[in-house]
């Protein structure tokens, strides 16, 4: 920037437009990349932005507020066992051993967030890798990989996780659960990426890149993946929501996160055992799951519309 | 069409075979059928385990074990459970119980999905659309078991209190012992009363996503040229919607529904747990995994894989019947 200014004020002292400076274009549109356009469309989607705001606010509260909050998640307040919301300084009440529900819920939201993030990263990488190889190389590679996907899909994901988790109780930490869900949850992304690659690789610009001598790796990384990014991101947001729900289901069936390592699912599952006598233990964590999943889904729909404004929403 | 069907059928059989092997390896590696003996006090001597392993064929190579099990299943023998009784009668009885819930829920979900999907598409951006959309989004975001408990507390118990007697049962698939002393009519009525809540729970969660799909495909169809043409040549709008619109808009939904049936089995496990139904789901979690019963887990998985492959095949064939372009490519 500094050199620009110098150029303008030199040499005769009268300001002159140097040839290197951008030409003023009053009526033309500023050029934007595809991602920038999508971002702009997303920001104009009020519902999606509201959902994003709610989600981010919820995460900020859950990650920051515990440091200032009076109760820790494992403190057992003997003076208020099973106290309803708003009593004895527990805004959301306590469970039967006097642990503060709000503190536990904030920890649960943290855990559920870790699970979502790990799931999306791991399953996302595997899904993109398998889908990319399958869609780009086609022929027998595609056949082998897609039949493999078909075969894995004959086992309901929830059941497969239960079978594995039932026999590795030691691995049922939040990370372990996330990995279980991820190992069995990448198939639909692989299918999405594959079908996107199948149509993209026939485009002229891919042919042009080939003709210029670009390697397979370069074409996949520089041309195909960026053009499938919208669909991958949509899968990612919806996948994050699925991970939260799946974790809750696992916990409810008794194969989820164990012991003091609580999660939202574990909290609801424990609350469900006494939904009539201590309803707050059941309703508050359930509402938290509802808000999280609902806002992630709305964000996902917003992203879908932003990347593909012409397409109808599927959900 | 015949050639296409035969090809798809062969592919399905191969997928099912490969799946059965995958399932067998997974389960054989993780489920230890001797674990009930390991917690005994005093612990049995090592020779006892060795003898048991030999007896159950656990020492054979995995391919041999798989072959024994597979040939058994093909002859209708699913092996014995840990108490030495054959798995098959239990498995099929449980399958029947689950089928009641799943079939009822599916029918309800399909009807709801099509009606809601079409109405919201036709009345796009009207109050009906907004209300239905909000409800679907909330249902999609709810864990099944949470929704089920809400139904129990705010629907079933309230209705029962209001009427003054038990109309809707919240536990079990039938009143204990009714199949022994009840008449056919009584059994039917009793089972129906037990069926209502789980069906609503399962259908409510399922229809929501399908109705969004139906709405999208209906909107897609409504903006197409042939709809405008049908309208332009003077057909009444209602007739255009049903004859030209709905017919075409149902095609994508058919596939989604058929493929979705596979996941229903997973959802049914949770629903059964909430309502204490002694169906397939509880057979898997309690008898199978709860007791480390190898043959029960295997039997469950192969039956569910069979239905998933079957419905995938049906989806493929239906799609080809409804949309001739598919089988030509």
Contacts between the chains, C-beta under 8 A, distances in Angstrom:
chain1	res1	chain2	res2	distance
A	147	B	14	7.9
A	147	B	15	6.9
A	147	B	18	7.6
A	150	B	15	5.2
A	150	B	312	7.8
A	151	B	15	5.7
A	151	B	18	4.8
A	151	B	19	4.9
A	151	B	22	5.9
A	152	B	22	7.4
A	153	B	262	7.4
A	153	B	308	7.3
A	154	B	15	6.6
A	154	B	16	7.1
A	154	B	19	4.0
A	154	B	23	8.0
A	154	B	262	7.8
A	154	B	304	8.0
A	154	B	305	4.1
A	154	B	308	5.0
A	154	B	309	5.8
A	155	B	19	7.0
A	155	B	22	7.5
A	155	B	23	6.2
A	155	B	26	7.9
A	155	B	301	6.3
A	155	B	304	7.6
A	155	B	305	6.5
A	156	B	262	6.5
A	156	B	263	6.4
A	156	B	265	5.2
A	156	B	266	3.9
A	156	B	304	6.2
A	156	B	308	7.5
A	157	B	263	7.9
A	157	B	266	6.7
A	158	B	266	3.9
A	158	B	269	6.7
A	158	B	270	8.0
A	159	B	265	7.5
A	159	B	266	6.1
A	159	B	269	7.2
A	159	B	284	6.9
A	159	B	300	7.8
A	159	B	301	6.9
A	159	B	304	7.1
A	160	B	26	7.4
A	162	B	284	7.7
A	162	B	285	7.0
A	162	B	289	6.3
A	163	B	26	6.5
A	163	B	27	6.3
A	163	B	30	6.1
A	163	B	31	7.4
A	163	B	289	6.7
A	163	B	297	6.6
A	163	B	301	7.8
A	164	B	26	7.5
A	164	B	30	6.0
A	166	B	30	7.6
A	166	B	31	8.0
A	166	B	289	4.5
A	167	B	30	4.1
A	167	B	31	6.3
A	167	B	32	7.4
A	168	B	30	7.6
A	241	B	141	7.2
A	245	B	141	7.9
A	245	B	143	5.7
A	248	B	143	4.5
A	248	B	145	7.9
A	248	B	146	7.8
A	249	B	143	6.2
A	249	B	144	7.1
A	249	B	145	7.2
A	249	B	270	5.6
A	252	B	143	7.2
A	252	B	145	4.9
A	252	B	270	6.4
A	252	B	273	7.1
A	253	B	269	7.0
A	253	B	270	6.7
A	253	B	273	6.3
A	253	B	285	6.1
A	254	B	285	7.7
A	265	B	143	7.6
A	268	B	143	6.9
A	268	B	145	7.7
A	268	B	146	6.1
A	269	B	145	7.9
A	272	B	145	6.4
A	272	B	146	7.6
A	272	B	149	5.9
A	272	B	274	8.0
A	275	B	149	5.2
A	275	B	153	6.7
A	276	B	153	7.0
A	282	B	146	7.9
A	282	B	149	6.8
A	286	B	143	7.2
A	286	B	146	4.4
A	289	B	141	7.6
A	289	B	142	7.8
A	289	B	143	6.1
A	289	B	146	7.2
A	290	B	138	6.9
A	290	B	141	5.3
A	290	B	142	6.0
A	290	B	146	7.8
A	293	B	140	7.7
A	293	B	141	3.8
A	293	B	142	7.8
A	294	B	137	6.1
A	294	B	138	6.6
A	294	B	141	4.1
A	297	B	137	6.5
A	297	B	140	6.4
A	297	B	141	6.1
A	298	B	137	7.2
A	312	B	216	4.5
A	312	B	219	5.2
A	312	B	220	5.7
A	313	B	212	7.3
A	313	B	216	6.0
A	314	B	212	6.5
A	314	B	213	6.0
A	314	B	216	5.0
A	315	B	136	7.7
A	315	B	137	8.0
A	315	B	140	7.1
A	315	B	209	6.3
A	315	B	212	3.8
A	315	B	213	7.1
A	315	B	216	7.6
